[in-house]
Amino acid sequence: MTNDHMPNRKERRAAAARGEMTTEKFLQLADQFIDVANRLNQNIPATDLHMAFLYGAARYNAHVCKNVVEQEDQEVFVEEMTKAYQEMLRNHLADPAV
């Protein structure tokens, strides 16, 4: 994700045209996953659903590690992902709007 506090609109548009992940784009993408979860939650208990999403994220991240970034030391990738997840989860748990 890039810093979207770029000096002007022209540079922000150029970054978007290059396909760079801005904070706004990142949050919109995350919202799409949340929308899917909310729809599925109409028929599936949240206690089951959240584990399915976590499993899916782990499976996809394993693919990224092995086939996209080709991380040789997979344990380093696991540690990075674990740390990132813990930070995100703690931030959301501290959010009174959740």
PLY file of the C-alpha trace (Angstrom):
ply
format ascii 1.0
element vertex 98
property float x
property float y
property float z
element edge 97
property int vertex1
property int vertex2
end_header
0.00 0.00 0.00
1.35 3.42 -0.84
1.03 6.66 1.03
-1.87 8.51 -0.54
-0.90 11.85 0.97
0.68 12.71 -2.38
1.06 16.41 -3.11
-1.56 16.64 -5.84
-4.41 14.98 -7.66
-2.34 14.45 -10.82
0.20 12.31 -8.95
-2.56 10.36 -7.16
-4.23 9.61 -10.50
-0.92 8.54 -12.03
-0.34 6.15 -9.11
-3.82 4.71 -9.55
-3.22 4.30 -13.30
-0.07 2.31 -12.50
-2.23 0.02 -10.37
-0.62 1.01 -7.08
-2.60 0.10 -3.97
-3.65 3.29 -2.22
-5.14 3.35 1.27
-8.55 4.20 -0.22
-8.37 1.33 -2.71
-7.17 -1.05 0.03
-10.09 -0.15 2.31
-12.61 -0.48 -0.54
-11.24 -3.94 -1.30
-11.43 -4.95 2.36
-15.03 -3.67 2.48
-15.92 -6.04 -0.38
-14.77 -9.00 1.72
-16.75 -7.69 4.70
-19.85 -7.33 2.49
-19.50 -10.96 1.39
-19.18 -12.03 5.03
-22.26 -10.03 6.01
-24.32 -11.61 3.22
-23.17 -15.12 4.12
-23.86 -14.42 7.79
-27.58 -14.32 6.99
-27.46 -18.15 6.71
-24.21 -19.15 8.41
-23.39 -18.43 12.06
-20.60 -15.86 12.50
-18.75 -18.36 14.69
-18.44 -20.69 11.68
-18.04 -18.01 9.07
-15.08 -16.25 10.64
-13.07 -19.48 10.69
-13.88 -20.15 7.03
-12.63 -16.68 6.12
-9.49 -17.18 8.19
-8.89 -20.53 6.48
-9.40 -18.94 3.06
-6.99 -16.12 3.92
-4.39 -18.63 5.09
-4.79 -20.69 1.93
-4.48 -17.65 -0.32
-1.50 -16.30 1.62
0.24 -19.69 1.26
-0.26 -19.38 -2.51
1.18 -15.85 -2.48
4.17 -16.96 -0.40
4.99 -19.98 -2.54
4.02 -18.81 -6.04
4.00 -15.03 -6.19
6.73 -13.68 -3.91
8.52 -17.04 -3.90
9.64 -16.62 -0.30
12.29 -19.25 0.37
12.12 -18.97 4.16
8.42 -19.60 4.61
8.66 -19.16 8.38
9.64 -15.51 7.86
6.47 -15.06 5.80
4.38 -16.78 8.51
5.84 -14.45 11.15
5.16 -11.36 9.02
1.57 -12.40 8.32
0.96 -13.32 11.97
2.31 -9.98 13.17
0.22 -8.08 10.60
-2.95 -10.00 11.56
-2.41 -9.43 15.27
-1.95 -5.70 14.74
-5.06 -5.43 12.54
-7.16 -7.48 14.96
-6.04 -5.45 17.99
-6.79 -2.19 16.15
-10.30 -3.37 15.26
-10.97 -4.67 18.78
-10.03 -1.23 20.12
-12.40 0.49 17.66
-15.63 1.43 19.45
-17.43 1.52 16.07
-17.00 -2.25 15.60
0 1
1 2
2 3
3 4
4 5
5 6
6 7
7 8
8 9
9 10
10 11
11 12
12 13
13 14
14 15
15 16
16 17
17 18
18 19
19 20
20 21
21 22
22 23
23 24
24 25
25 26
26 27
27 28
28 29
29 30
30 31
31 32
32 33
33 34
34 35
35 36
36 37
37 38
38 39
39 40
40 41
41 42
42 43
43 44
44 45
45 46
46 47
47 48
48 49
49 50
50 51
51 52
52 53
53 54
54 55
55 56
56 57
57 58
58 59
59 60
60 61
61 62
62 63
63 64
64 65
65 66
66 67
67 68
68 69
69 70
70 71
71 72
72 73
73 74
74 75
75 76
76 77
77 78
78 79
79 80
80 81
81 82
82 83
83 84
84 85
85 86
86 87
87 88
88 89
89 90
90 91
91 92
92 93
93 94
94 95
95 96
96 97
